[in-house]
Amino acid sequence: MAVRVPVIKIQIVKERTMPYQESINIGSPFDAAQFIRTYIGEADREHFVVLLLNTKHRINAIHTVSVGSLSATIVHPREVLKAAILANAAALVVGHNHPSGDPTPSQEDVSVTHRLLQASAIMGIELLDHVIVCEDRHMSFKERGFLDMIAKSES
């Protein structure tokens, strides 16, 4: 008996655009934090997003990977990298908010970053930073040296 196999087409769909007054070039963790904070706004739950960057680190797009609860969200590298591949991203910055107002990373934040570093390296898409934003401050894994420590623990 013959079976029918679906033939699919994969495409990225632009939902909307977001006005932004500043440059969309990500030159520092502060730039990434500002953009992510503007995008997420004053959300009362954690939102995990990915900035999809071209080779000059200009933002091609932003994608919400997941929306969680007040204190957690589930993130899988597959979902982050799916958006990166579809958007032809050369690099990415991930970020999320902490509605508590404290940008200190949790153990789960460190673990997710570790898995994202591994997966993005395999795919040839550079993970530039993981930024945690709050209303008036942020924490950058890159600035704190966490990305280098995680990468060195791989060696």
NORSUL-V289004 format. One record per residue. N is the residue number from 1. RES is the residue in three letters. PHI is phi in whole degrees, 0 to 359 (none if undefined). PSI is psi as a letter, one per 30 degrees, with the letter a starting at -180 (none if undefined). NEAR is the number of other ideal C-beta (glycine too) atoms within 8 Angstrom. Layout:
{{N | RES | PHI | PSI | NEAR} {N | RES | PHI | PSI | NEAR}}
This chain:
{{1 | MET | none | k | 2} {2 | ALA | 283 | k | 3} {3 | VAL | 251 | l | 4} {4 | ARG | 260 | k | 4} {5 | VAL | 255 | k | 4} {6 | PRO | 296 | k | 4} {7 | VAL | 257 | k | 4} {8 | ILE | 243 | l | 4} {9 | LYS | 233 | k | 4} {10 | ILE | 255 | k | 4} {11 | GLN | 211 | l | 5} {12 | ILE | 261 | k | 7} {13 | VAL | 241 | k | 4} {14 | LYS | 278 | j | 6} {15 | GLU | 285 | e | 3} {16 | ARG | 191 | l | 4} {17 | THR | 244 | l | 4} {18 | MET | 234 | j | 7} {19 | PRO | 291 | k | 4} {20 | TYR | 212 | k | 7} {21 | GLN | 281 | f | 3} {22 | GLU | 272 | l | 7} {23 | SER | 296 | k | 5} {24 | ILE | 262 | g | 8} {25 | ASN | 270 | k | 9} {26 | ILE | 265 | j | 14} {27 | GLY | 256 | f | 6} {28 | SER | 203 | l | 6} {29 | PRO | 300 | e | 11} {30 | PHE | 299 | e | 7} {31 | ASP | 301 | e | 12} {32 | ALA | 297 | e | 16} {33 | ALA | 299 | e | 13} {34 | GLN | 300 | e | 9} {35 | PHE | 294 | e | 15} {36 | ILE | 297 | e | 16} {37 | ARG | 299 | e | 12} {38 | THR | 296 | e | 9} {39 | TYR | 292 | e | 9} {40 | ILE | 286 | e | 11} {41 | GLY | 70 | b | 6} {42 | GLU | 258 | h | 4} {43 | ALA | 298 | k | 10} {44 | ASP | 265 | g | 5} {45 | ARG | 229 | l | 10} {46 | GLU | 291 | k | 15} {47 | HIS | 239 | k | 13} {48 | PHE | 254 | k | 14} {49 | VAL | 234 | l | 14} {50 | VAL | 231 | k | 14} {51 | LEU | 270 | k | 14} {52 | LEU | 261 | j | 13} {53 | LEU | 247 | k | 14} {54 | ASN | 273 | a | 10} {55 | THR | 293 | f | 5} {56 | LYS | 263 | g | 5} {57 | HIS | 63 | h | 10} {58 | ARG | 268 | k | 9} {59 | ILE | 286 | j | 11} {60 | ASN | 279 | e | 9} {61 | ALA | 193 | l | 9} {62 | ILE | 231 | k | 11} {63 | HIS | 224 | k | 9} {64 | THR | 276 | j | 8} {65 | VAL | 281 | e | 11} {66 | SER | 201 | l | 10} {67 | VAL | 237 | k | 9} {68 | GLY | 245 | b | 11} {69 | SER | 257 | a | 7} {70 | LEU | 300 | e | 8} {71 | SER | 233 | g | 7} {72 | ALA | 199 | l | 8} {73 | THR | 214 | k | 12} {74 | ILE | 267 | k | 6} {75 | VAL | 228 | k | 12} {76 | HIS | 237 | k | 6} {77 | PRO | 308 | e | 11} {78 | ARG | 304 | e | 7} {79 | GLU | 288 | e | 10} {80 | VAL | 292 | e | 16} {81 | LEU | 286 | f | 12} {82 | LYS | 301 | e | 8} {83 | ALA | 296 | e | 15} {84 | ALA | 297 | e | 14} {85 | ILE | 293 | e | 10} {86 | LEU | 297 | e | 9} {87 | ALA | 269 | g | 11} {88 | ASN | 54 | h | 7} {89 | ALA | 286 | k | 13} {90 | ALA | 270 | f | 8} {91 | ALA | 210 | l | 12} {92 | LEU | 210 | l | 15} {93 | VAL | 234 | k | 15} {94 | VAL | 256 | l | 16} {95 | GLY | 197 | l | 16} {96 | HIS | 207 | l | 15} {97 | ASN | 259 | l | 13} {98 | HIS | 242 | j | 12} {99 | PRO | 301 | f | 10} {100 | SER | 295 | f | 7} {101 | GLY | 93 | f | 6} {102 | ASP | 251 | j | 6} {103 | PRO | 278 | g | 10} {104 | THR | 298 | k | 7} {105 | PRO | 290 | k | 10} {106 | SER | 276 | l | 6} {107 | GLN | 298 | e | 5} {108 | GLU | 295 | e | 7} {109 | ASP | 300 | e | 11} {110 | VAL | 295 | e | 11} {111 | SER | 296 | e | 8} {112 | VAL | 298 | e | 10} {113 | THR | 298 | e | 16} {114 | HIS | 300 | e | 10} {115 | ARG | 295 | e | 9} {116 | LEU | 293 | e | 14} {117 | LEU | 299 | e | 13} {118 | GLN | 297 | e | 10} {119 | ALA | 293 | e | 12} {120 | SER | 292 | e | 15} {121 | ALA | 296 | e | 8} {122 | ILE | 299 | e | 6} {123 | MET | 278 | f | 9} {124 | GLY | 76 | g | 4} {125 | ILE | 242 | j | 12} {126 | GLU | 284 | k | 7} {127 | LEU | 272 | j | 15} {128 | LEU | 279 | e | 11} {129 | ASP | 191 | l | 13} {130 | HIS | 234 | j | 16} {131 | VAL | 245 | k | 15} {132 | ILE | 252 | k | 14} {133 | VAL | 248 | k | 14} {134 | CYS | 231 | a | 12} {135 | GLU | 303 | e | 6} {136 | ASP | 236 | g | 3} {137 | ARG | 204 | l | 7} {138 | HIS | 213 | l | 12} {139 | MET | 227 | k | 11} {140 | SER | 248 | k | 12} {141 | PHE | 299 | e | 13} {142 | LYS | 295 | e | 11} {143 | GLU | 299 | e | 7} {144 | ARG | 280 | f | 7} {145 | GLY | 81 | g | 7} {146 | PHE | 294 | e | 12} {147 | LEU | 297 | e | 13} {148 | ASP | 294 | e | 7} {149 | MET | 296 | e | 8} {150 | ILE | 295 | e | 13} {151 | ALA | 297 | e | 9} {152 | LYS | 292 | e | 7} {153 | SER | 291 | f | 7} {154 | GLU | 285 | e | 7} {155 | SER | 286 | none | 4}}
